[in-house]
Amino acid sequence: MTAFTHVPRRPLRRRLAFVGAVAAGGLLLAGCGGSDDAKGMDHASAKGSATSEATTGPAAGAFNDADVRFAQMMIPHHEQALAMAALADDRASDARITSLAGRIEKAQDPEIATLKSWLRGWGKPEKPSSGGMGGMDGMEHGSGSKSDMGGMMSGEDMRKLEAAKGSAFDRAFASMMIDHHQGAIAMAKDEKKNGRNAKAKKLADDVVKNQSTEVATLRTLLDRL
C-alpha cells in the first residue's frame, strides 16, 4: 500500500499541502445548530468525545491479528476522511456540510494518534507487509477505481471532489462520505466479531454506533440538497 504523507499537527483546515498529496490516492460531515440534521450529529459528536476518553492511551492487554488489522486499516481510512473534510472549508456551500467536516477533523485526527500508539505498543508496524492485506494495495495514488478496502475513494473520485464547488460539492461530499462511513462500519463490525483487545473492540463499537447515526443523517441531508 502506498503510504500516506505524514503531516505535522497543525490546524487541519490549512493543510492544503496534505490535501494535495492525499487527493491523488484517495481522499471524509453534520449540521449547524438549530436544524433537525444538527440534532442527530450533535448527539454523535457527544458520543465521539466519550469514545476518545475511553480509547486513548496504550491498548493494554491481549491482542490478536484482527486487532492489528483493524488499527492498520483504520489509520489510512481516517486520513482520507480528514483530507475530504479539509476540502469542505472553501468548497462547501451548505453550513451543515462545513459543520460536519469540522467535526470529522476534531474526532478522527486524535483517533489516528491513538491507533498508531496501539500499534507501537503491540510492536506492530503502522502499515501491513506488502500483499499481506487484501484490498490495501488498491489505494495507490494513480488508481482510477475504488479500493476494495472499507469504502476508500479512488484518486479519480477525489479529483472530482476537489474540482467541485458549491451545491455540487455538497452533494458529492455527502454521497462519498456515506460510502466511506459504511466502509468503516464494516471494518468495525469485523473487529467487534474477531478482535480480542478490549480498547480496540470498544473503539470499533463506537465507530459502528456513531457512524451509523451519521449515515442516516447524511442520507436525509442528501435528499434536501
C-alpha positions, 0 to 999 in steps of 0.5 A, spaced: 500 500 500 502 506 498 503 510 504 500 516 506 504 523 507 505 524 514 503 531 516 505 535 522 499 537 527 497 543 525 490 546 524 487 541 519 483 546 515 490 549 512 493 543 510 492 544 503 499 541 502 496 534 505 490 535 501 494 535 495 498 529 496 492 525 499 487 527 493 491 523 488 490 516 492 484 517 495 481 522 499 471 524 509 460 531 515 453 534 520 449 540 521 449 547 524 445 548 530 438 549 530 436 544 524 433 537 525 440 534 521 444 538 527 440 534 532 442 527 530 450 529 529 450 533 535 448 527 539 454 523 535 459 528 536 457 527 544 458 520 543 465 521 539 468 525 545 466 519 550 469 514 545 476 518 545 476 518 553 475 511 553 480 509 547 486 513 548 492 511 551 496 504 550 491 498 548 493 494 554 492 487 554 491 481 549 491 482 542 490 478 536 491 479 528 484 482 527 486 487 532 492 489 528 488 489 522 483 493 524 488 499 527 492 498 520 486 499 516 483 504 520 489 509 520 489 510 512 481 510 512 481 516 517 486 520 513 482 520 507 476 522 511 480 528 514 483 530 507 475 530 504 473 534 510 479 539 509 476 540 502 469 542 505 472 549 508 472 553 501 468 548 497 462 547 501 456 551 500 451 548 505 453 550 513 451 543 515 456 540 510 462 545 513 459 543 520 460 536 519 467 536 516 469 540 522 467 535 526 470 529 522 477 533 523 476 534 531 474 526 532 478 522 527 485 526 527 486 524 535 483 517 533 489 516 528 494 518 534 491 513 538 491 507 533 498 508 531 500 508 539 496 501 539 500 499 534 507 501 537 505 498 543 503 491 540 510 492 536 506 492 530 508 496 524 503 502 522 502 499 515 501 491 513 507 487 509 506 488 502 500 483 499 499 481 506 492 485 506 487 484 501 484 490 498 490 495 501 494 495 495 488 498 491 489 505 494 495 507 490 495 514 488 494 513 480 488 508 481 482 510 477 477 505 481 475 504 488 479 500 493 476 494 495 478 496 502 472 499 507 469 504 502 476 508 500 475 513 494 479 512 488 484 518 486 479 519 480 473 520 485 477 525 489 479 529 483 472 530 482 471 532 489 476 537 489 474 540 482 467 541 485 464 547 488 458 549 491 451 545 491 455 540 487 460 539 492 455 538 497 452 533 494 458 529 492 461 530 499 455 527 502 454 521 497 462 519 498 462 520 505 456 515 506 460 510 502 466 511 506 462 511 513 459 504 511 466 502 509 468 503 516 462 500 519 464 494 516 471 494 518 468 495 525 463 490 525 469 485 523 473 487 529 467 487 534 466 479 531 474 477 531 478 482 535 480 480 542 483 487 545 478 490 549 480 498 547 480 496 540 473 492 540 470 498 544 473 503 539 470 499 533 463 499 537 463 506 537 465 507 530 459 502 528 454 506 533 456 513 531 457 512 524 451 509 523 447 515 526 451 519 521 449 515 515 442 516 516 443 523 517 447 524 511 442 520 507 436 525 509 441 531 508 442 528 501 435 528 499 434 536 501 440 538 497 
